[in-house]
């Protein structure tokens, strides 16, 4: 093998390296899917985000809060077959923040809806929204 072939082989490997890494990391990275949004009202209340079986099956969920801070108490995930999963979260979420990934006990199931109990901390800057995300 001459020097020119050797250098072209190294250049080809260097150019294809990022392509191989991006394909591998894309397969390993979890896919988070937006499932719905709800405007929350009141200082202590309960709201529900309907999902439905058309969204697919999920292994975990997380909530994102925009507008104001929120104190999230409990979640109830109701699956497609009607079985509920009651989860105690008890976490404070700052405006623009999100919860940790909450693994679902019933792995890879359809989610019918998610009901959450919360306390809102108004800052006088408008409404508070809670977004639901699911990991496939």
N, C-alpha and C positions, 0 to 999 in steps of 0.2 A: 504494500500500500504506500502510495507516495504522500507527500506532505499536503498537497492540495486536497486529495480525497479525505484525508484525516481531518483537516480544518473544516471542510464542508460538512462532514458528518457531525462534528461538534456544534457547528452553527445551526444545523437542522435540529439537533436535540435541544439546544437552548431555546430555539424558537417554538418548538412543540411542547416544551415543559409547562408553560402557563396554561396551555389548552388542556393538558392532562390533569393538572391540579384543579382547574376550575370545574371540570366534569366530575372529579372525585369529590370535591367539597360540595358541589350542588346536590349530589346524591346523598351525602351524609347529613346535610343541613335539613332541619325540620321545616316543613312547609306550613306557614301560618296563614290561615284564611279568614278574611273578615266575614263575620256572621250576622252582624246587626248592630244597631245603635239605639239608645233610648235617652230621652231628655228626662232627667230626674228632678223631682219637685219635693219641697218640704225638707225639714231638718232631720226627721226620722221617718223613713217610709220603706215601702217594698215595691219593686217594679219587676217586670218580666220582659225578656227578649225572646220572641218566638223564632225558632230556627227552621225546623222541619227536616224531613228525611231527604229532600232534594239537595241539601247542602253536602251530604256525604257522611262518612264515618270519621270519628276523631278520637285521639288518644289523650289529649289534654286541652285545657282552655286557659285563657287569661283575659283580664279586663283592663281596658285603658280608659283613663279619665281625662277629660278636657274641660276647661272653663273654670272650675273651682276644685279645691281639695275635697276628698271623700273618705269617710271612715266606713269600710266595708265589713259587715258583721258576718253574714252567712250567705251561702249559695245553695240552691237546690237545683240540681240538673235532672230533668225528666227525660228519659230515653224514649225511643220510638215505641217500645212495648209497654210504656206506662210506668215502669219502675223508676222510683226517684232515688237520687243519690244526694244525701244531705251533707254538706261540707262546711265546717267552721273555718272561716278565713281569718277574721279579726285582724285586719291590717289597715293602716293609714296610707292612702294613695295621694300623693301631691298632684297638683294640676299638671297635666302633661305626662304623668307617670303611669306605670302599669303594674299589675300584680306579677308575682312569679308564675311560672307555668304550673298549673294545678292539674296533676295527673288524675284521670278519671278511673274509677275502680272497675267500671265495665269497659274494658279496653276495646277500641275500634267499634263503637256503636253509633247509631243515629241519635242525634240530640233533637228532641221535640221542642224543648224550651229551657231557659235558665231564669230562675227567679232569684233576686238578690235583695237583701235587707241592708240598709245603709243609713248613715248619718252624714248630712252635707254641711260643709263649712263655707258659707257664702262670703265672698270677698268684695261684693258690690260690682263685679265686672261681668255680669250677664249670667246666662244659664249654664248648668253643668250637664255634660253628656257622658254616658258610659258606653264604650264600644266592647263588643264581645268578639274574641278571636279564638279560632280552633286550630289545633295542630293535627295534621294527618299522620 
